[in-house]
């Protein structure tokens, strides 16, 4: 018998996994919200909704939980959000300007401290007295 020299085939499971990975659908935030709201309306069962949208029920329940938690945080007044790059640039500029002001005031403070002696008199007064004594 002749043996065919065929290339080594990958197991079918591995091929299927790679195809699924390559064709995995990415849902936008709007799509997730639409699906969750449709499920909350209760017009159709969750199982039917998930079949129609091509998602597993576990994913639907995870989105639903995230959606409800985000709403709860928003209603509780936790409005923290990510700053835009323009806001970050403005804040950095402001921080830099404030640091310069602090540096100038610190320098001025040190100079004033050096010009005042321990008993509260200024160095100018001491110089004048020395000159008067001479």
C-alpha positions as CSV (number, residue, x, y, z in Angstrom):
1,X,0.0,0.0,0.0
2,X,1.1,3.5,-0.7
3,X,1.2,6.0,2.1
4,X,0.1,9.5,1.4
5,X,2.3,12.2,2.7
6,X,-0.4,14.7,3.8
7,X,0.4,17.7,5.9
8,X,-0.3,17.2,9.6
9,X,-3.8,18.3,10.4
10,X,-4.7,20.2,13.5
11,X,-7.3,18.8,15.8
12,X,-10.8,19.9,14.8
13,X,-11.4,21.5,18.2
14,X,-8.4,23.8,17.9
15,X,-9.5,24.9,14.4
16,X,-13.0,25.7,15.7
17,X,-11.6,27.6,18.6
18,X,-9.5,29.8,16.3
19,X,-12.4,30.5,14.0
20,X,-14.6,31.5,16.9
21,X,-11.8,33.7,18.3
22,X,-11.4,35.4,14.9
23,X,-15.1,35.9,14.5
24,X,-16.0,36.9,18.0
25,X,-18.4,39.8,18.0
26,X,-17.6,43.0,19.8
27,X,-20.7,44.7,21.2
28,X,-20.8,48.5,21.5
29,X,-22.0,50.1,24.7
30,X,-25.3,51.1,22.9
31,X,-25.9,47.6,21.8
32,X,-25.4,46.2,25.3
33,X,-27.7,48.8,26.8
34,X,-30.4,48.0,24.2
35,X,-30.1,44.3,24.9
36,X,-30.3,44.7,28.7
37,X,-33.2,47.1,28.5
38,X,-35.1,44.7,26.2
39,X,-34.5,42.0,28.7
40,X,-35.7,44.2,31.6
41,X,-38.9,44.9,29.7
42,X,-39.7,41.2,30.0
43,X,-41.6,40.9,26.7
44,X,-39.6,37.8,25.8
45,X,-37.7,35.3,27.9
46,X,-34.0,35.9,28.5
47,X,-33.2,32.7,26.8
48,X,-35.0,33.7,23.7
49,X,-33.4,37.2,23.7
50,X,-30.0,35.7,24.1
51,X,-30.6,33.2,21.2
52,X,-31.8,36.0,19.0
53,X,-28.8,38.2,19.8
54,X,-26.3,35.4,19.6
55,X,-25.0,35.7,23.2
56,X,-24.9,33.3,26.1
57,X,-27.2,34.0,29.1
58,X,-24.2,34.4,31.4
59,X,-23.0,37.4,29.3
60,X,-26.5,39.0,29.4
61,X,-26.6,38.7,33.2
62,X,-23.1,40.2,33.5
63,X,-24.1,43.2,31.3
64,X,-27.3,43.6,33.3
65,X,-25.4,43.6,36.6
66,X,-22.9,46.2,35.3
67,X,-25.8,48.3,33.9
68,X,-27.7,48.3,37.2
69,X,-24.5,49.0,39.3
70,X,-23.6,51.9,37.1
71,X,-27.1,53.3,37.5
72,X,-26.9,52.9,41.3
73,X,-23.6,54.7,41.5
74,X,-24.9,57.6,39.3
75,X,-28.0,58.0,41.4
76,X,-25.9,57.9,44.6
77,X,-24.0,60.9,43.3
78,X,-20.7,59.1,42.5
79,X,-20.1,61.0,39.3
80,X,-16.3,60.3,39.1
81,X,-15.3,60.1,35.5
82,X,-12.1,60.0,33.5
83,X,-10.7,63.4,32.7
84,X,-10.2,64.4,29.1
85,X,-6.7,65.0,27.8
86,X,-7.4,68.8,27.5
87,X,-8.5,68.9,31.2
88,X,-5.4,67.0,32.2
89,X,-3.2,69.5,30.3
90,X,-4.9,72.5,31.9
91,X,-4.5,71.0,35.4
92,X,-0.9,70.3,34.8
93,X,-0.4,73.9,33.6
94,X,-2.1,75.2,36.6
95,X,-0.1,73.0,39.0
96,X,3.1,74.2,37.4
97,X,2.1,77.8,37.8
98,X,1.2,77.2,41.4
99,X,4.6,75.5,42.1
100,X,6.4,78.5,40.6
101,X,4.4,80.8,43.0
102,X,5.3,78.6,46.0
103,X,9.0,78.6,45.0
104,X,9.0,82.4,44.7
105,X,7.3,82.8,48.1
106,X,9.6,80.3,49.7
107,X,12.7,82.1,48.4
108,X,11.3,85.5,49.5
109,X,10.6,84.0,53.0
110,X,14.1,82.7,53.3
111,X,15.6,86.0,52.3
112,X,13.5,87.8,54.9
113,X,14.5,85.4,57.6
114,X,18.2,85.9,56.8
115,X,17.8,89.7,56.9
116,X,16.2,89.6,60.4
117,X,18.4,88.8,63.4
118,X,17.4,86.6,66.4
119,X,16.1,89.6,68.5
120,X,13.9,91.0,65.7
121,X,16.2,93.7,64.5
122,X,17.2,93.9,60.9
123,X,20.8,93.7,59.6
124,X,20.4,97.2,58.3
125,X,20.0,98.6,61.9
126,X,23.2,96.8,63.0
127,X,25.2,98.2,60.1
128,X,24.0,101.7,60.9
129,X,25.0,101.4,64.5
130,X,28.5,100.1,63.6
131,X,29.0,103.1,61.3
132,X,27.7,105.5,64.0
133,X,30.2,104.0,66.5
134,X,33.1,104.6,64.2
